[in-house]
Amino acid sequence: MSGIYIHIPFCRKACHYCDFHFSTSLERKDEMVSAIIKEISLRKDTDFPNKIQTIYFGGGTPSLLSYEELMRIFDALQQSALLTSDAEIALEANPDDLTHQKLRELRQTPVNRFSIGIQSFFEEDLKLMNRAHSAHEGEYSVKAAQDAGFENITIDLIYAIPGLSNDRWRKNLDSAIALDVPHISAYCMTIEEKTVFGKWEKAGKLNPTEDKVAHEHYQFLVKALSESGFEHYEVSNFGKPNRHSKHNTSYWKGLPYVGLGPSAHSFDGMNKRSWNINNNAVYTREILQNRIPAEFEILSQKDFYNEKIMTGLRTALGIQPKEILKQFGINVNELFEEEIQRYQQQGWLVKTDNSIRLSEEGFFRADRIASDFFITEEI
């Protein structure tokens, strides 16, 4: 599978928890679209796959793009590579952007999957996070998209929001399930240093949610979605059978992808990772002068192994020790025998003849557990 990620670095408002690259000034949006199209042209002979199987518009807020801007990008992509007939083409969208008119326009584009950033169905949570939409718009946007003929929809939720009670979180889950979408992504709130929340925490104006409460939210999440027929296939992702995200799954499998736009990352599927500069003005200036403002690194075998462990343990498939041994010469079962036994006894890890994976409780601690299977010396 070969994927394309396109970063659209614009938002109407800055969410208080977000540390992604974006600008709240939309004045240079058209110029940015032209730069992304030019980057497609610059990369098509060296980086582009012959066939594109997934496209993901992320951001920022890609739903700010007009029909004309989206179609300009699609036209450039289709001139550079073959888009497979079953390609997954996903667009991140804010609820307030999905008006009836907007949805009618999007039906005329190749977009066939929405990732709608609802985050919460409660006004007080949305105001705290400085979201651009209202609670009503969140629910309305999903129903409007379904009425317009879009069935492949995932919605984003956030738990462990400061002040979010167990009762309100359960009601959020009930509202999400009632919308009858095939996929839900739920993320634990993390407070990053350079965000508004980070500054508030440092100033004593915001108290992060205690780990105990976050854990309770997680347990409610897993129980509610599993009882509603969702498969917990990655730490933060739940999908109905055969409705998992193709694009994100390709990341976790270590497959190649090309990132377009400022701050976008690319991976060649072997050992080269690159990333564009996260400055809109510099990005557009360099691209329009036929230069791609990107840095790159060659992953060492140690780094590649650690990344494979991290991404593998975050999925329901886990890691396959025989594959690890064949690829890296590392016998995970022997080298980490003590860690495996300890986490098995705690009920956080499941070991079979062919795999090592985390339990539902283990998923809540995935990053911490995975780090215990890292190596520190070069292979």
Short mmCIF file of the C-alpha atoms (twelve columns), coordinates in Angstrom:
data_MODEL
# 
_entry.id   MODEL 
# 
loop_
_atom_site.group_PDB 
_atom_site.id 
_atom_site.type_symbol 
_atom_site.label_atom_id 
_atom_site.label_alt_id 
_atom_site.label_comp_id 
_atom_site.label_asym_id 
_atom_site.label_seq_id 
_atom_site.Cartn_x 
_atom_site.Cartn_y 
_atom_site.Cartn_z 
_atom_site.pdbx_PDB_model_num 
ATOM 1   C CA . MET A 1   0.000   0.000   0.000   1 
ATOM 2   C CA . SER A 2   1.292   3.456   -0.898  1 
ATOM 3   C CA . GLY A 3   -0.134  6.540   0.740   1 
ATOM 4   C CA . ILE A 4   -0.091  10.303  0.365   1 
ATOM 5   C CA . TYR A 5   -0.426  12.661  3.328   1 
ATOM 6   C CA . ILE A 6   -1.243  16.309  2.626   1 
ATOM 7   C CA . HIS A 7   -0.900  18.834  5.432   1 
ATOM 8   C CA . ILE A 8   -3.231  21.826  5.213   1 
ATOM 9   C CA . PRO A 9   -1.808  24.262  7.799   1 
ATOM 10  C CA . PHE A 10  -4.787  26.551  8.434   1 
ATOM 11  C CA . CYS A 11  -7.401  26.814  11.191  1 
ATOM 12  C CA . ARG A 12  -10.029 29.404  12.012  1 
ATOM 13  C CA . LYS A 13  -9.169  29.186  15.711  1 
ATOM 14  C CA . ALA A 14  -6.297  27.777  17.733  1 
ATOM 15  C CA . CYS A 15  -7.477  24.935  19.952  1 
ATOM 16  C CA . HIS A 16  -5.980  25.264  23.417  1 
ATOM 17  C CA . TYR A 17  -4.553  21.734  23.429  1 
ATOM 18  C CA . CYS A 18  -3.150  21.558  19.894  1 
ATOM 19  C CA . ASP A 19  0.580   21.575  19.120  1 
ATOM 20  C CA . PHE A 20  0.343   20.721  15.406  1 
ATOM 21  C CA . HIS A 21  1.654   23.145  12.799  1 
ATOM 22  C CA . PHE A 22  -0.996  25.621  11.613  1 
ATOM 23  C CA . SER A 23  -1.817  29.288  11.084  1 
ATOM 24  C CA . THR A 24  -5.053  31.113  11.879  1 
ATOM 25  C CA . SER A 25  -4.476  33.524  8.999   1 
ATOM 26  C CA . LEU A 26  -6.132  32.278  5.819   1 
ATOM 27  C CA . GLU A 27  -4.792  35.037  3.561   1 
ATOM 28  C CA . ARG A 28  -2.199  32.825  1.870   1 
ATOM 29  C CA . LYS A 29  -4.329  29.702  1.506   1 
ATOM 30  C CA . ASP A 30  -4.438  29.882  -2.289  1 
ATOM 31  C CA . GLU A 31  -0.672  30.378  -2.399  1 
ATOM 32  C CA . MET A 32  -0.227  27.313  -0.177  1 
ATOM 33  C CA . VAL A 33  -2.379  25.192  -2.485  1 
ATOM 34  C CA . SER A 34  -0.227  26.268  -5.425  1 
ATOM 35  C CA . ALA A 35  2.912   25.331  -3.476  1 
ATOM 36  C CA . ILE A 36  1.544   21.874  -2.615  1 
ATOM 37  C CA . ILE A 37  0.706   21.316  -6.285  1 
ATOM 38  C CA . LYS A 38  4.237   22.374  -7.200  1 
ATOM 39  C CA . GLU A 39  5.664   19.970  -4.609  1 
ATOM 40  C CA . ILE A 40  3.689   17.158  -6.264  1 
ATOM 41  C CA . SER A 41  5.366   18.053  -9.551  1 
ATOM 42  C CA . LEU A 42  8.817   18.194  -7.941  1 
ATOM 43  C CA . ARG A 43  8.419   14.818  -6.239  1 
ATOM 44  C CA . LYS A 44  6.524   12.788  -8.838  1 
ATOM 45  C CA . ASP A 45  9.568   11.369  -10.658 1 
ATOM 46  C CA . THR A 46  11.528  10.405  -7.556  1 
ATOM 47  C CA . ASP A 47  9.216   9.896   -4.574  1 
ATOM 48  C CA . PHE A 48  5.774   9.088   -5.913  1 
ATOM 49  C CA . PRO A 49  4.477   5.525   -6.117  1 
ATOM 50  C CA . ASN A 50  3.054   4.178   -9.366  1 
ATOM 51  C CA . LYS A 51  -0.276  3.653   -7.637  1 
ATOM 52  C CA . ILE A 52  -1.860  5.668   -4.842  1 
ATOM 53  C CA . GLN A 53  -3.989  3.581   -2.493  1 
ATOM 54  C CA . THR A 54  -4.674  6.117   0.258   1 
ATOM 55  C CA . ILE A 55  -4.778  9.906   0.471   1 
ATOM 56  C CA . TYR A 56  -5.192  11.696  3.777   1 
ATOM 57  C CA . PHE A 57  -5.807  15.429  4.090   1 
ATOM 58  C CA . GLY A 58  -4.722  16.408  7.605   1 
ATOM 59  C CA . GLY A 59  -3.958  19.606  9.379   1 
ATOM 60  C CA . GLY A 60  -4.853  22.110  10.466  1 
ATOM 61  C CA . THR A 61  -8.337  22.045  9.047   1 
ATOM 62  C CA . PRO A 62  -8.485  20.639  5.489   1 
ATOM 63  C CA . SER A 63  -12.232 21.254  5.316   1 
ATOM 64  C CA . LEU A 64  -11.360 24.944  4.920   1 
ATOM 65  C CA . LEU A 65  -10.321 24.191  1.345   1 
ATOM 66  C CA . SER A 66  -12.828 25.170  -1.315  1 
ATOM 67  C CA . TYR A 67  -14.102 22.755  -3.945  1 
ATOM 68  C CA . GLU A 68  -11.855 24.439  -6.524  1 
ATOM 69  C CA . GLU A 69  -8.760  24.170  -4.306  1 
ATOM 70  C CA . LEU A 70  -9.361  20.495  -3.583  1 
ATOM 71  C CA . MET A 71  -9.908  19.679  -7.245  1 
ATOM 72  C CA . ARG A 72  -6.698  21.470  -8.220  1 
ATOM 73  C CA . ILE A 73  -4.823  19.181  -5.837  1 
ATOM 74  C CA . PHE A 74  -6.632  16.059  -7.072  1 
ATOM 75  C CA . ASP A 75  -5.942  16.961  -10.687 1 
ATOM 76  C CA . ALA A 76  -2.230  17.312  -9.904  1 
ATOM 77  C CA . LEU A 77  -2.165  13.981  -8.059  1 
ATOM 78  C CA . GLN A 78  -3.937  12.136  -10.860 1 
ATOM 79  C CA . GLN A 79  -1.465  13.512  -13.384 1 
ATOM 80  C CA . SER A 80  1.411   12.188  -11.273 1 
ATOM 81  C CA . ALA A 81  0.224   8.703   -10.270 1 
ATOM 82  C CA . LEU A 82  -2.598  6.254   -10.782 1 
ATOM 83  C CA . LEU A 83  -5.308  6.453   -8.161  1 
ATOM 84  C CA . THR A 84  -6.586  2.930   -7.511  1 
ATOM 85  C CA . SER A 85  -10.305 2.329   -7.895  1 
ATOM 86  C CA . ASP A 86  -10.698 1.371   -4.228  1 
ATOM 87  C CA . ALA A 87  -8.465  4.121   -2.844  1 
ATOM 88  C CA . GLU A 88  -9.354  5.487   0.587   1 
ATOM 89  C CA . ILE A 89  -9.417  9.296   0.350   1 
ATOM 90  C CA . ALA A 90  -9.931  10.871  3.751   1 
ATOM 91  C CA . LEU A 91  -10.476 14.488  4.721   1 
ATOM 92  C CA . GLU A 92  -10.268 15.846  8.263   1 
ATOM 93  C CA . ALA A 93  -13.186 18.198  8.841   1 
ATOM 94  C CA . ASN A 94  -14.439 20.522  11.528  1 
ATOM 95  C CA . PRO A 95  -18.204 20.228  12.168  1 
ATOM 96  C CA . ASP A 96  -18.854 23.912  11.484  1 
ATOM 97  C CA . ASP A 97  -17.489 23.544  7.948   1 
ATOM 98  C CA . LEU A 98  -19.860 20.748  6.920   1 
ATOM 99  C CA . THR A 99  -22.805 22.767  5.701   1 
ATOM 100 C CA . HIS A 100 -25.257 21.311  3.184   1 
ATOM 101 C CA . GLN A 101 -23.636 23.364  0.426   1 
ATOM 102 C CA . LYS A 102 -20.141 22.210  1.409   1 
ATOM 103 C CA . LEU A 103 -21.227 18.586  1.503   1 
ATOM 104 C CA . ARG A 104 -22.830 18.837  -1.934  1 
ATOM 105 C CA . GLU A 105 -19.543 20.163  -3.266  1 
ATOM 106 C CA . LEU A 106 -17.496 17.456  -1.551  1 
ATOM 107 C CA . ARG A 107 -19.712 14.789  -3.129  1 
ATOM 108 C CA . GLN A 108 -18.350 15.978  -6.474  1 
ATOM 109 C CA . THR A 109 -14.739 15.306  -5.382  1 
ATOM 110 C CA . PRO A 110 -12.955 11.954  -4.920  1 
ATOM 111 C CA . VAL A 111 -13.201 12.311  -1.107  1 
ATOM 112 C CA . ASN A 112 -14.874 9.190   0.303   1 
ATOM 113 C CA . ARG A 113 -14.040 9.294   4.020   1 
ATOM 114 C CA . PHE A 114 -14.452 11.973  6.677   1 
ATOM 115 C CA . SER A 115 -12.601 12.324  9.945   1 
ATOM 116 C CA . ILE A 116 -14.816 14.740  11.876  1 
ATOM 117 C CA . GLY A 117 -13.255 16.433  14.893  1 
ATOM 118 C CA . ILE A 118 -16.133 16.462  17.345  1 
ATOM 119 C CA . GLN A 119 -13.993 15.960  20.515  1 
ATOM 120 C CA . SER A 120 -17.000 16.429  22.833  1 
ATOM 121 C CA . PHE A 121 -20.776 16.809  22.621  1 
ATOM 122 C CA . PHE A 122 -20.800 19.245  25.561  1 
ATOM 123 C CA . GLU A 123 -20.602 23.004  25.208  1 
ATOM 124 C CA . GLU A 124 -18.466 23.515  28.321  1 
ATOM 125 C CA . ASP A 125 -15.768 21.164  27.008  1 
ATOM 126 C CA . LEU A 126 -15.738 22.796  23.573  1 
ATOM 127 C CA . LYS A 127 -15.419 26.278  25.079  1 
ATOM 128 C CA . LEU A 128 -12.589 25.166  27.366  1 
ATOM 129 C CA . MET A 129 -10.712 23.715  24.382  1 
ATOM 130 C CA . ASN A 130 -11.527 26.781  22.218  1 
ATOM 131 C CA . ARG A 131 -13.127 24.684  19.519  1 
ATOM 132 C CA . ALA A 132 -14.726 26.528  16.601  1 
ATOM 133 C CA . HIS A 133 -17.955 24.525  16.580  1 
ATOM 134 C CA . SER A 134 -20.879 24.150  18.973  1 
ATOM 135 C CA . ALA A 135 -22.232 20.967  20.543  1 
ATOM 136 C CA . HIS A 136 -25.224 21.090  18.195  1 
ATOM 137 C CA . GLU A 137 -23.001 21.464  15.132  1 
ATOM 138 C CA . GLY A 138 -21.030 18.377  16.155  1 
ATOM 139 C CA . GLU A 139 -24.024 16.047  16.035  1 
ATOM 140 C CA . TYR A 140 -25.621 17.848  13.089  1 
ATOM 141 C CA . SER A 141 -22.478 17.598  10.925  1 
ATOM 142 C CA . VAL A 142 -22.376 13.801  11.131  1 
ATOM 143 C CA . LYS A 143 -26.068 13.421  10.292  1 
ATOM 144 C CA . ALA A 144 -25.744 15.916  7.448   1 
ATOM 145 C CA . ALA A 145 -22.770 14.030  6.011   1 
ATOM 146 C CA . GLN A 146 -24.703 10.765  6.212   1 
ATOM 147 C CA . ASP A 147 -27.720 12.356  4.535   1 
ATOM 148 C CA . ALA A 148 -25.432 13.621  1.773   1 
ATOM 149 C CA . GLY A 149 -24.320 10.046  1.035   1 
ATOM 150 C CA . PHE A 150 -21.086 9.806   3.023   1 
ATOM 151 C CA . GLU A 151 -21.124 6.553   4.959   1 
ATOM 152 C CA . ASN A 152 -17.421 6.043   5.709   1 
ATOM 153 C CA . ILE A 153 -17.092 8.422   8.656   1 
ATOM 154 C CA . THR A 154 -14.888 8.428   11.716  1 
ATOM 155 C CA . ILE A 155 -15.356 10.871  14.567  1 
ATOM 156 C CA . ASP A 156 -12.715 12.034  17.027  1 
ATOM 157 C CA . LEU A 157 -13.339 12.232  20.762  1 
ATOM 158 C CA . ILE A 158 -11.081 13.319  23.616  1 
ATOM 159 C CA . TYR A 159 -11.230 11.929  27.140  1 
ATOM 160 C CA . ALA A 160 -9.503  13.066  30.327  1 
ATOM 161 C CA . ILE A 161 -10.342 16.675  29.454  1 
ATOM 162 C CA . PRO A 162 -9.798  18.770  32.600  1 
ATOM 163 C CA . GLY A 163 -13.084 18.816  34.500  1 
ATOM 164 C CA . LEU A 164 -14.701 16.046  32.423  1 
ATOM 165 C CA . SER A 165 -16.710 13.847  34.790  1 
ATOM 166 C CA . ASN A 166 -17.266 10.127  34.314  1 
ATOM 167 C CA . ASP A 167 -20.960 10.774  33.753  1 
ATOM 168 C CA . ARG A 168 -20.353 13.356  31.034  1 
ATOM 169 C CA . TRP A 169 -17.819 11.085  29.341  1 
ATOM 170 C CA . ARG A 170 -20.307 8.192   29.319  1 
ATOM 171 C CA . LYS A 171 -22.876 10.499  27.743  1 
ATOM 172 C CA . ASN A 172 -20.308 11.494  25.102  1 
ATOM 173 C CA . LEU A 173 -19.862 7.820   24.258  1 
ATOM 174 C CA . ASP A 174 -23.623 7.260   24.117  1 
ATOM 175 C CA . SER A 175 -23.991 10.195  21.716  1 
ATOM 176 C CA . ALA A 176 -21.172 8.931   19.497  1 
ATOM 177 C CA . ILE A 177 -22.550 5.389   19.335  1 
ATOM 178 C CA . ALA A 178 -26.049 6.682   18.562  1 
ATOM 179 C CA . LEU A 179 -24.723 8.350   15.407  1 
ATOM 180 C CA . ASP A 180 -24.071 4.891   13.924  1 
ATOM 181 C CA . VAL A 181 -20.654 5.655   12.427  1 
ATOM 182 C CA . PRO A 182 -18.332 2.761   11.500  1 
ATOM 183 C CA . HIS A 183 -15.238 4.163   13.192  1 
ATOM 184 C CA . ILE A 184 -14.355 6.179   16.307  1 
ATOM 185 C CA . SER A 185 -10.979 7.536   17.387  1 
ATOM 186 C CA . ALA A 186 -10.644 8.476   21.060  1 
ATOM 187 C CA . TYR A 187 -7.563  10.213  22.410  1 
ATOM 188 C CA . CYS A 188 -6.443  10.789  25.969  1 
ATOM 189 C CA . MET A 189 -5.875  14.488  26.578  1 
ATOM 190 C CA . THR A 190 -2.189  15.290  26.877  1 
ATOM 191 C CA . ILE A 191 -1.057  18.771  27.839  1 
ATOM 192 C CA . GLU A 192 1.882   19.897  25.717  1 
ATOM 193 C CA . GLU A 193 4.238   22.554  27.022  1 
ATOM 194 C CA . LYS A 194 3.899   25.093  24.195  1 
ATOM 195 C CA . THR A 195 0.098   25.019  23.997  1 
ATOM 196 C CA . VAL A 196 -2.335  27.327  25.780  1 
ATOM 197 C CA . PHE A 197 -3.176  24.465  28.150  1 
ATOM 198 C CA . GLY A 198 0.535   24.010  28.812  1 
ATOM 199 C CA . LYS A 199 0.923   27.672  29.725  1 
ATOM 200 C CA . TRP A 200 -2.189  27.552  31.922  1 
ATOM 201 C CA . GLU A 201 -0.875  24.498  33.733  1 
ATOM 202 C CA . LYS A 202 2.469   26.178  34.364  1 
ATOM 203 C CA . ALA A 203 0.684   29.260  35.718  1 
ATOM 204 C CA . GLY A 204 -1.518  27.149  37.984  1 
ATOM 205 C CA . LYS A 205 -4.692  28.000  36.057  1 
ATOM 206 C CA . LEU A 206 -5.408  24.457  34.858  1 
ATOM 207 C CA . ASN A 207 -5.211  21.141  36.670  1 
ATOM 208 C CA . PRO A 208 -4.556  18.095  34.453  1 
ATOM 209 C CA . THR A 209 -6.852  15.134  34.886  1 
ATOM 210 C CA . GLU A 210 -5.524  12.589  37.355  1 
ATOM 211 C CA . ASP A 211 -4.281  9.281   35.912  1 
ATOM 212 C CA . LYS A 212 -6.924  7.417   37.922  1 
ATOM 213 C CA . VAL A 213 -9.736  9.362   36.243  1 
ATOM 214 C CA . ALA A 214 -8.137  9.009   32.784  1 
ATOM 215 C CA . HIS A 215 -7.969  5.259   33.371  1 
ATOM 216 C CA . GLU A 216 -11.650 5.156   34.327  1 
ATOM 217 C CA . HIS A 217 -12.526 7.081   31.158  1 
ATOM 218 C CA . TYR A 218 -10.500 4.578   29.134  1 
ATOM 219 C CA . GLN A 219 -12.287 1.629   30.731  1 
ATOM 220 C CA . PHE A 220 -15.691 3.158   29.971  1 
ATOM 221 C CA . LEU A 221 -14.547 3.729   26.392  1 
ATOM 222 C CA . VAL A 222 -13.405 0.162   25.772  1 
ATOM 223 C CA . LYS A 223 -16.489 -1.385  27.362  1 
ATOM 224 C CA . ALA A 224 -19.002 0.833   25.569  1 
ATOM 225 C CA . LEU A 225 -17.474 0.457   22.119  1 
ATOM 226 C CA . SER A 226 -16.791 -3.282  22.377  1 
ATOM 227 C CA . GLU A 227 -20.424 -3.856  23.398  1 
ATOM 228 C CA . SER A 228 -21.466 -1.855  20.328  1 
ATOM 229 C CA . GLY A 229 -19.519 -4.030  17.895  1 
ATOM 230 C CA . PHE A 230 -16.336 -2.007  17.509  1 
ATOM 231 C CA . GLU A 231 -12.931 -3.687  17.254  1 
ATOM 232 C CA . HIS A 232 -10.166 -2.065  19.284  1 
ATOM 233 C CA . TYR A 233 -7.475  -2.445  16.640  1 
ATOM 234 C CA . GLU A 234 -5.071  0.303   17.762  1 
ATOM 235 C CA . VAL A 235 -4.584  2.120   21.051  1 
ATOM 236 C CA . SER A 236 -6.797  5.079   20.067  1 
ATOM 237 C CA . ASN A 237 -8.806  3.558   17.224  1 
ATOM 238 C CA . PHE A 238 -11.993 1.513   17.139  1 
ATOM 239 C CA . GLY A 239 -13.620 0.279   13.956  1 
ATOM 240 C CA . LYS A 240 -16.496 -1.950  12.970  1 
ATOM 241 C CA . PRO A 241 -15.355 -5.143  11.163  1 
ATOM 242 C CA . ASN A 242 -13.608 -4.298  7.887   1 
ATOM 243 C CA . ARG A 243 -13.895 -0.571  8.617   1 
ATOM 244 C CA . HIS A 244 -10.422 0.135   9.946   1 
ATOM 245 C CA . SER A 245 -8.501  3.142   8.611   1 
ATOM 246 C CA . LYS A 246 -6.431  1.967   5.644   1 
ATOM 247 C CA . HIS A 247 -4.187  5.022   5.682   1 
ATOM 248 C CA . ASN A 248 -3.284  4.938   9.364   1 
ATOM 249 C CA . THR A 249 -2.852  1.175   9.270   1 
ATOM 250 C CA . SER A 250 -0.175  1.641   6.617   1 
ATOM 251 C CA . TYR A 251 1.780   3.838   9.053   1 
ATOM 252 C CA . TRP A 252 1.673   1.180   11.757  1 
ATOM 253 C CA . LYS A 253 2.794   -1.478  9.290   1 
ATOM 254 C CA . GLY A 254 5.805   0.594   8.252   1 
ATOM 255 C CA . LEU A 255 4.680   0.978   4.634   1 
ATOM 256 C CA . PRO A 256 5.935   3.869   2.468   1 
ATOM 257 C CA . TYR A 257 4.141   7.190   2.253   1 
ATOM 258 C CA . VAL A 258 4.804   10.677  0.888   1 
ATOM 259 C CA . GLY A 259 4.051   13.802  2.909   1 
ATOM 260 C CA . LEU A 260 3.184   17.046  1.121   1 
ATOM 261 C CA . GLY A 261 2.925   20.515  2.644   1 
ATOM 262 C CA . PRO A 262 4.723   22.242  5.523   1 
ATOM 263 C CA . SER A 263 5.707   19.945  8.433   1 
ATOM 264 C CA . ALA A 264 4.593   16.822  6.528   1 
ATOM 265 C CA . HIS A 265 6.667   13.674  6.989   1 
ATOM 266 C CA . SER A 266 7.597   11.005  4.439   1 
ATOM 267 C CA . PHE A 267 8.977   7.469   4.750   1 
ATOM 268 C CA . ASP A 268 10.416  5.274   2.000   1 
ATOM 269 C CA . GLY A 269 9.424   1.995   3.668   1 
ATOM 270 C CA . MET A 270 13.054  1.046   4.281   1 
ATOM 271 C CA . ASN A 271 15.207  3.400   6.296   1 
ATOM 272 C CA . LYS A 272 14.819  6.983   5.070   1 
ATOM 273 C CA . ARG A 273 12.533  9.436   6.815   1 
ATOM 274 C CA . SER A 274 12.136  13.077  5.782   1 
ATOM 275 C CA . TRP A 275 10.107  16.059  6.914   1 
ATOM 276 C CA . ASN A 276 9.283   19.424  5.382   1 
ATOM 277 C CA . ILE A 277 9.994   22.657  7.201   1 
ATOM 278 C CA . ASN A 278 7.199   23.775  9.543   1 
ATOM 279 C CA . ASN A 279 7.167   27.382  8.372   1 
ATOM 280 C CA . ASN A 280 4.499   28.356  5.836   1 
ATOM 281 C CA . ALA A 281 6.331   31.338  4.343   1 
ATOM 282 C CA . VAL A 282 9.646   29.502  3.939   1 
ATOM 283 C CA . TYR A 283 7.914   26.407  2.578   1 
ATOM 284 C CA . THR A 284 6.032   28.284  -0.143  1 
ATOM 285 C CA . ARG A 285 9.039   30.426  -1.069  1 
ATOM 286 C CA . GLU A 286 11.370  27.446  -1.447  1 
ATOM 287 C CA . ILE A 287 8.867   25.254  -3.293  1 
ATOM 288 C CA . LEU A 288 8.016   27.978  -5.797  1 
ATOM 289 C CA . GLN A 289 11.761  28.252  -6.465  1 
ATOM 290 C CA . ASN A 290 11.889  24.519  -7.255  1 
ATOM 291 C CA . ARG A 291 13.472  23.523  -3.948  1 
ATOM 292 C CA . ILE A 292 11.919  21.155  -1.406  1 
ATOM 293 C CA . PRO A 293 12.711  22.535  2.072   1 
ATOM 294 C CA . ALA A 294 13.078  19.181  3.793   1 
ATOM 295 C CA . GLU A 295 15.464  17.458  6.151   1 
ATOM 296 C CA . PHE A 296 15.993  13.735  6.298   1 
ATOM 297 C CA . GLU A 297 17.521  11.017  8.400   1 
ATOM 298 C CA . ILE A 298 18.620  7.469   7.755   1 
ATOM 299 C CA . LEU A 299 17.273  5.226   10.472  1 
ATOM 300 C CA . SER A 300 19.806  2.934   12.077  1 
ATOM 301 C CA . GLN A 301 18.837  -0.686  12.630  1 
ATOM 302 C CA . LYS A 302 18.434  0.116   16.323  1 
ATOM 303 C CA . ASP A 303 16.042  2.988   15.599  1 
ATOM 304 C CA . PHE A 304 14.135  0.933   13.046  1 
ATOM 305 C CA . TYR A 305 13.753  -1.944  15.516  1 
ATOM 306 C CA . ASN A 306 12.566  0.350   18.324  1 
ATOM 307 C CA . GLU A 307 10.051  1.990   16.021  1 
ATOM 308 C CA . LYS A 308 8.735   -1.385  14.884  1 
ATOM 309 C CA . ILE A 309 8.280   -2.416  18.512  1 
ATOM 310 C CA . MET A 310 6.493   0.839   19.368  1 
ATOM 311 C CA . THR A 311 4.084   0.791   16.433  1 
ATOM 312 C CA . GLY A 312 3.520   -2.960  16.633  1 
ATOM 313 C CA . LEU A 313 2.589   -3.004  20.304  1 
ATOM 314 C CA . ARG A 314 0.126   -0.169  19.732  1 
ATOM 315 C CA . THR A 315 -1.944  -2.455  17.481  1 
ATOM 316 C CA . ALA A 316 -4.109  -5.477  18.235  1 
ATOM 317 C CA . LEU A 317 -1.798  -7.630  16.107  1 
ATOM 318 C CA . GLY A 318 1.179   -6.857  18.329  1 
ATOM 319 C CA . ILE A 319 4.648   -7.949  17.251  1 
ATOM 320 C CA . GLN A 320 5.734   -11.257 15.731  1 
ATOM 321 C CA . PRO A 321 8.980   -12.476 17.352  1 
ATOM 322 C CA . LYS A 322 9.861   -14.713 14.382  1 
ATOM 323 C CA . GLU A 323 9.686   -11.732 12.032  1 
ATOM 324 C CA . ILE A 324 11.746  -9.616  14.446  1 
ATOM 325 C CA . LEU A 325 14.376  -12.365 14.640  1 
ATOM 326 C CA . LYS A 326 14.515  -12.701 10.852  1 
ATOM 327 C CA . GLN A 327 14.709  -8.946  10.215  1 
ATOM 328 C CA . PHE A 328 16.941  -7.793  13.061  1 
ATOM 329 C CA . GLY A 329 18.539  -10.923 14.508  1 
ATOM 330 C CA . ILE A 330 16.979  -10.183 17.905  1 
ATOM 331 C CA . ASN A 331 15.282  -12.951 19.883  1 
ATOM 332 C CA . VAL A 332 12.642  -10.943 21.727  1 
ATOM 333 C CA . ASN A 333 11.430  -13.954 23.713  1 
ATOM 334 C CA . GLU A 334 14.878  -14.584 25.176  1 
ATOM 335 C CA . LEU A 335 16.165  -11.016 25.502  1 
ATOM 336 C CA . PHE A 336 13.042  -9.747  27.231  1 
ATOM 337 C CA . GLU A 337 11.926  -12.908 29.016  1 
ATOM 338 C CA . GLU A 338 11.729  -11.144 32.390  1 
ATOM 339 C CA . GLU A 339 9.642   -8.235  31.009  1 
ATOM 340 C CA . ILE A 340 7.290   -10.617 29.195  1 
ATOM 341 C CA . GLN A 341 6.655   -12.660 32.336  1 
ATOM 342 C CA . ARG A 342 6.125   -9.560  34.487  1 
ATOM 343 C CA . TYR A 343 3.607   -7.980  32.149  1 
ATOM 344 C CA . GLN A 344 1.824   -11.299 31.648  1 
ATOM 345 C CA . GLN A 345 1.408   -11.634 35.413  1 
ATOM 346 C CA . GLN A 346 -0.003  -8.100  35.571  1 
ATOM 347 C CA . GLY A 347 -2.481  -8.956  32.834  1 
ATOM 348 C CA . TRP A 348 -1.109  -6.321  30.478  1 
ATOM 349 C CA . LEU A 349 0.464   -8.597  27.868  1 
ATOM 350 C CA . VAL A 350 -0.674  -11.677 25.943  1 
ATOM 351 C CA . LYS A 351 1.886   -14.079 24.498  1 
ATOM 352 C CA . THR A 352 1.083   -16.785 21.958  1 
ATOM 353 C CA . ASP A 353 3.275   -19.042 19.825  1 
ATOM 354 C CA . ASN A 354 3.364   -16.419 17.078  1 
ATOM 355 C CA . SER A 355 2.843   -13.024 18.675  1 
ATOM 356 C CA . ILE A 356 3.259   -10.732 21.634  1 
ATOM 357 C CA . ARG A 357 0.453   -8.228  22.032  1 
ATOM 358 C CA . LEU A 358 -0.998  -5.987  24.693  1 
ATOM 359 C CA . SER A 359 -4.268  -6.613  26.483  1 
ATOM 360 C CA . GLU A 360 -6.914  -3.900  26.796  1 
ATOM 361 C CA . GLU A 361 -5.322  -2.834  30.089  1 
ATOM 362 C CA . GLY A 362 -1.919  -2.982  28.461  1 
ATOM 363 C CA . PHE A 363 -3.071  -0.648  25.698  1 
ATOM 364 C CA . PHE A 364 -3.641  2.070   28.300  1 
ATOM 365 C CA . ARG A 365 0.076   1.831   29.143  1 
ATOM 366 C CA . ALA A 366 1.325   1.065   25.625  1 
ATOM 367 C CA . ASP A 367 4.146   3.596   25.339  1 
ATOM 368 C CA . ARG A 368 5.565   2.724   28.755  1 
ATOM 369 C CA . ILE A 369 5.464   -1.027  28.101  1 
ATOM 370 C CA . ALA A 370 6.907   -0.716  24.586  1 
ATOM 371 C CA . SER A 371 9.885   1.265   25.891  1 
ATOM 372 C CA . ASP A 372 10.857  -1.728  28.042  1 
ATOM 373 C CA . PHE A 373 11.370  -3.724  24.838  1 
ATOM 374 C CA . PHE A 374 13.669  -1.133  23.251  1 
ATOM 375 C CA . ILE A 375 17.366  -1.692  22.708  1 
ATOM 376 C CA . THR A 376 19.983  0.985   23.408  1 
ATOM 377 C CA . GLU A 377 22.951  -0.351  21.440  1 
ATOM 378 C CA . GLU A 378 23.331  -0.495  17.677  1 
ATOM 379 C CA . ILE A 379 22.645  -3.832  16.062  1 
# 
